[in-house]
Amino acid sequence: MIDLMEQIKQQLREFAKERDWDQFHTPKNLAMAISGEVGELIELFQWLTPEQSDKDGLSPEQVNNVKEEIADVFLYLIRLADKLDIDLNEVAMEKLKLNAKKYPVGLSKSNAIKYNRR
């Protein structure tokens, strides 16, 4: 059985192929597209207070807009990883392990200052 990430990757490949967009989906262009979509996501929160940006502070319309931008970032990221033959599940798990070592609980717990900048 195909996993969800693989299914999304296949659908993105087909979507691009049907539109002859593969020629435009270079790693550089996909990285730039991700950056643009992240900018649109940031814009949704730009002038909100921390309370307004919390789940309970956002209107249903704002939550929907956030969902759409997160989906755009996610889909472009999957496409970029596919073009570079990177297994997102694998690298995410590797990064979690690295971060556990990089940010040990004893130095990081309840502290927003990066461990090596204190």
C-alpha positions as semicolon CSV with decimal commas, in nm:
position;residue;x (nm);y (nm);z (nm)
1;M;0,000;0,000;0,000
2;I;0,130;0,344;-0,095
3;D;0,176;0,590;0,191
4;L;0,017;0,934;0,190
5;M;0,339;1,125;0,120
6;E;0,410;0,903;-0,180
7;Q;0,054;0,948;-0,304
8;I;0,083;1,328;-0,282
9;K;0,421;1,315;-0,459
10;Q;0,271;1,108;-0,741
11;Q;-0,026;1,344;-0,776
12;L;0,208;1,644;-0,792
13;R;0,416;1,473;-1,062
14;E;0,103;1,404;-1,267
15;F;-0,033;1,755;-1,210
16;A;0,291;1,909;-1,340
17;K;0,319;1,663;-1,629
18;E;-0,037;1,732;-1,750
19;R;0,040;2,104;-1,763
20;D;0,395;2,067;-1,900
21;W;0,524;2,246;-1,592
22;D;0,808;2,008;-1,517
23;Q;1,033;2,234;-1,722
24;F;0,969;2,512;-1,469
25;H;1,000;2,296;-1,159
26;T;1,373;2,328;-1,112
27;P;1,508;2,312;-0,758
28;K;1,590;2,684;-0,777
29;N;1,241;2,779;-0,890
30;L;1,074;2,552;-0,637
31;A;1,285;2,695;-0,353
32;M;1,189;3,045;-0,465
33;A;0,822;2,943;-0,481
34;I;0,845;2,808;-0,126
35;S;0,991;3,137;-0,013
36;G;0,709;3,329;-0,179
37;E;0,444;3,111;-0,017
38;V;0,611;3,145;0,324
39;G;0,598;3,521;0,270
40;E;0,224;3,496;0,208
41;L;0,186;3,291;0,525
42;I;0,384;3,547;0,726
43;E;0,170;3,827;0,585
44;L;-0,140;3,668;0,741
45;F;0,016;3,713;1,087
46;Q;0,212;4,033;1,024
47;W;0,031;4,283;1,244
48;L;-0,146;4,050;1,484
49;T;-0,068;4,038;1,853
50;P;0,041;3,702;1,996
51;E;-0,313;3,656;2,128
52;Q;-0,473;3,742;1,793
53;S;-0,245;3,496;1,615
54;D;-0,337;3,210;1,846
55;K;-0,584;2,945;1,732
56;D;-0,864;3,096;1,940
57;G;-0,784;3,449;1,820
58;L;-0,817;3,378;1,448
59;S;-1,145;3,399;1,263
60;P;-1,261;3,098;1,059
61;E;-1,167;3,290;0,743
62;Q;-0,818;3,359;0,878
63;V;-0,773;2,993;0,971
64;N;-0,880;2,893;0,620
65;N;-0,629;3,136;0,467
66;V;-0,354;2,996;0,690
67;K;-0,447;2,641;0,587
68;E;-0,420;2,731;0,219
69;E;-0,077;2,891;0,259
70;I;0,052;2,600;0,468
71;A;-0,072;2,362;0,199
72;D;0,109;2,564;-0,070
73;V;0,436;2,553;0,126
74;F;0,391;2,181;0,195
75;L;0,318;2,091;-0,167
76;Y;0,612;2,290;-0,305
77;L;0,837;2,132;-0,042
78;I;0,726;1,783;-0,144
79;R;0,787;1,871;-0,509
80;L;1,134;2,009;-0,433
81;A;1,227;1,700;-0,232
82;D;1,101;1,480;-0,515
83;K;1,308;1,666;-0,775
84;L;1,618;1,619;-0,556
85;D;1,531;1,258;-0,464
86;I;1,512;1,341;-0,092
87;D;1,298;1,126;0,135
88;L;1,116;1,379;0,353
89;N;1,017;1,121;0,613
90;E;1,376;1,007;0,650
91;V;1,534;1,353;0,668
92;A;1,269;1,475;0,914
93;M;1,345;1,187;1,150
94;E;1,720;1,247;1,112
95;K;1,671;1,617;1,189
96;L;1,463;1,540;1,499
97;K;1,747;1,321;1,629
98;L;2,005;1,591;1,549
99;N;1,796;1,858;1,723
100;A;1,762;1,639;2,033
101;K;2,142;1,636;2,056
102;K;2,181;2,001;1,957
103;Y;1,924;2,126;2,208
104;P;1,960;1,909;2,518
105;V;1,674;1,943;2,766
106;G;1,906;2,062;3,044
107;L;2,021;2,361;2,839
108;S;1,706;2,430;2,641
109;K;1,404;2,371;2,863
110;S;1,193;2,686;2,913
111;N;1,462;2,894;2,744
112;A;1,412;3,081;2,417
113;I;1,778;3,182;2,388
114;K;1,976;2,952;2,162
115;Y;2,189;2,723;2,377
116;N;2,521;2,840;2,229
117;R;2,445;3,214;2,262
118;R;2,417;3,237;2,641
